[in-house]
Amino acid sequence: MDYMDDPMGIVSAAKLNLGMFHASRSSDFRVYGLGIRELMPPGKVDRPAGTRDYLFMHFHTRVVLVGDEGPSWHPADSFVLWEPGAAHLYGNTEKRWSHSWLHCDGASVESAVSSSELPLNRPIPLGDAALAETSLWSLHDEISGNRRPDRVIVENLVQIWIRRIRRAVHPVAEKAIPSRVLAAQAHLDSRFAADITLESLASFAGMSASYLSAEFRKHIGMPPMRYLLETRLTRAAYLLADVNMSISEVAREVGFRDPLYFSRQFRKRFGLSPRPYRRQLG
């Protein structure tokens, strides 16, 4: 069966004998398959049209890959991030080779990849297999270790991996986050349920609203009010596991005064309204 035939399944490397797992359905985020140190026979993979999703691949052995100047040999611990539709050519026709990989797509993946400024469709010398193995094992454990894997955790693990790769590729490009931006972030983390506006947050940080927005997006990866919304919704998803709290109580606890607005935003973020989301938690 082709992995794209089961878009909600998680398939892991055959050598690990990990079987098939199913994650929550979402039009916003999908993981199609993953493999960890999959050992391959001599040969190569050649997909001129690529696949319909993003393919993250870390090579643990020396392989031939297509770079800027055509096919050539690349050392172990080379990494490639292919975007949807990009041609794939990789492998080793001389001896067995090994790789770890992840197929996924969705708006959140596209946004994370875009903001990472990682080179696409060409080899990157990472030199650290732990970046791939640690992230993929965490994904595997969440998916295989739970009867109903938490889609938010899986999605966040993918985004964290992307950010770690970015840090490895651009070590000197990472600048210290300004103290006033960190203060604004900490204020949102600790007071997310309060009535916070962009203007009040900017006043707290001692910055203009426009400058705070630009700096927050630059260093945190999203505008401050989007960060506040994400923080509230993530906390709400956690609180919904407590059946002693009503949906309205959860909404108020995380800072939403209008339950209907909360429900709309929650469904937009997680693909389900709060009540069916709670039911799926079991």
N, C-alpha and C positions, 0 to 999 in steps of 0.2 A: 504493500500500500504506500502510495506517495504521501509524504508528511502533510502536503497541502490539502489532502482529502479530509483531514481531521483538524480543522483550524483551532479547536479548543483543546486539543490533546497536547500533552507534553511527552515527547519521545526521547529517551536517553540512549546513550551509546549501547549497541548490542553487546559489546564486550563486557559491559557492566551488568548486563542481564537485569535491568531495572524496570523493564516493562512500560506500560502505558498509564498515564495519569491524566485526570481531567481537572481543569481549573474553571473558575466562574466565567460565565459568558459575559462578554463585553464588546461593544462595537468600537471601543476606544483603545483597547490594548489586548494583544494576543501573543502568546508564546506557542510556537508550533513544534519546536523540538530542541533538545540539547544533547551534547555528548561530552564526555570527559576522558581525555587521553585515549580516544578511540584509535586502535591499532589497525592500519590499513595494509592490504597486500600491495606489492609493487604495481604501479599504475598511476594514472592521473584522472582528475575530474575536469571535464571541459563542457561548460554550459555557456554557449555564446549569448544567450538571452538572459542569463542569470536566473533569479527567482523573483517572486512577487513581494518579498519581504526583505528586511535587513538581515545580513548574515555576518555574525562576529566569529572570527576564526583565529585561534592561536596555534601555531605549529611548534611541536616539541622536538622535531627532528628537521634536518636539512631537507628542503624541498625546492622545486621549481615553481616560481610565481611570476605573474605578469606584472611588471613595473612600468615606469615611464618609457623605458627603451625596449619593451618587449619581454618575452620569457627569459628568465635567468635564475641562477641558483641563489637561494637566500638561506642564511644560517638558522639554526634552531632558535626558538623564541622570537620568531617574526610573527607579526600580527597583521591581519587585514580586516577592515570593516567595509563590506560591500553594501551599497544601497540598492533598493529594488530596481531590477532591470539591468544592472551592470553585469558584464560578462565575467564568468569565473573560470580560471585555469590554475590548477594547483595539483601537486603530487610529486611522486618520485618513482620513475619507471625502473630504477636500478635495485631498490630494496624496500623493505617494509618501512612505513612512516606513520607518525602519530600526530593527532590534532585534537583540540577541544573546540567546541562550537556551540553557537546559539542562533536559532532562527526566531525572529519576533518582528512585530510591526505595531502600528498604532500611532495616534497623534502625539502621545506623550513621548514615544521613542523617537519619532521624527524631530520633535522639539529639542529633546536632550542631545541628539546627535548634532543638530544644527548649531546649538549654543556651545557645543564642545569644541568646535573648530578643528576637529580631527581630520586628517587627510583621508579621503575616501577612495576605495577601489584600487589601492596600491599598498605594497608592503611597508610596514613600520617596524623598525628594530626595537622591540620592547625590552628584551633581555631579562624578563622576570615572569616565569610561568605561574607564579603564585597569584598574580593579578587575575588570571583566567580561572585557575583551579579553585581558589577560595570563593570567588563569586559564583561559579557554576555549582559547586557543592552546596553553597547556601541555598541556591535556587532549588536544587534537587531535594535537599532536606525538607524545605517548606512544602514542596509539591508531594513528595512521596511519604513524608512523615505525618501528614494530616489528612483525615478523611475528606475535609473540605478546605483545600488550600486557600489562604487569604490572598486575594488578587492584589490588594494594596501592597502587601509585603513583597510579593513577586515583582510587581511593577517597580517598587522602590529599589529592590535589589539590582534590577537591570540598570536603573538610572545611576545608582551608586557605582556600579562597574564602569559605566561610561565616564563618570567624573574621575574615577581613579586612573583610567587609561589616559584621560586628558592631562592629569597631573604628571603622569610619567612621561608623556610626549612633550609637554611644555613646562618643564620644571622651573625655568627662569621667568616664564611669563606669568606665573602665579605671584601676585603682589599681596602684601598684607592688607587685610580688610580694615578700612579706616575705623577708628574707635567709635566714631559717632554712628556709623552704620551698624556696628556690632551692638551698640547700646540700643538702637532702634529695634534690631532683631530680638534682642533679649527682652525688650519691653513688650513686643508682640507675643513672644513665647510665654511670658508670665502673666500677661493681662489680656489674653485673646478674647475672653468673654466680655470685656468691658466695651463701652461705646467708644470706638477709636476711629477717627477720621484721618485722612492723609495730612490735613492741616495740623491737627493736634499732635500727630506723631512727629511731623517736621518741627514743630515748636519744641517738643520734648528733646529732639536730637540737636536743636540749635542750627537747623538748616532750612533753606527754602523748600517748599513742597516739590518743585520741579527738580532741584538739585538732589534731594533725597531720593526721588523716584529713579533718577538716572544712575546714581551711585548704588542704590539697592539692587537694581536690575543688573548692573555691571558685576557686582561682587557676590550677590546671593543667587542670581539667576532668574529672578522674576520681580515684578513691581511689588512694593510693600503691601498694598491692599490685596493683591493676589496671594501673597504669602500668608496674610492674615486669614483669608478665606480657606486656603489649603490647611492651615493649622486647625481651624475650627472644624472642618469636615473630617479630618483625620481623627481628631479627638472624638467627634460624634460617632464615627464608625466603631471606635473602641467602646464607648459608653453603651452602644446598642446591645452589646453582649449581656448587659445587666437587665434582666427582664423585670426587675423591680422598678425601673424607671420608665415612665411613659415616653412616647415619642415627643410630646410637647415639653416634657421635663428635660429630655436630652437637648432639644433645640435651645431652650433657655440656658442650660448649663454651659453651652459653648458659645453663647452670644447672639443667637437668633431670636428676635422678638416676634417674628411672624412665622408660625409653623409651616404655612404653605410655601413661603419663600425658601425656608430651610429644606423642605421636601424637594422642591424644584432643583435647588443647587446640589443637593445630595445625589439625586438621580443623574444629573448632568455629570457629576464627578465619578460616580461608582457604577452607573448603568442600571441601578435599581433604586426605587424609593425606599425610605427607611424601614417601613414595615416588612416588605418582602426580603430586604437585606437581612433584617433580624431573623426572619424565618430560616434563611439559608445557613445562618450560623449554628442552627440546631440547638 
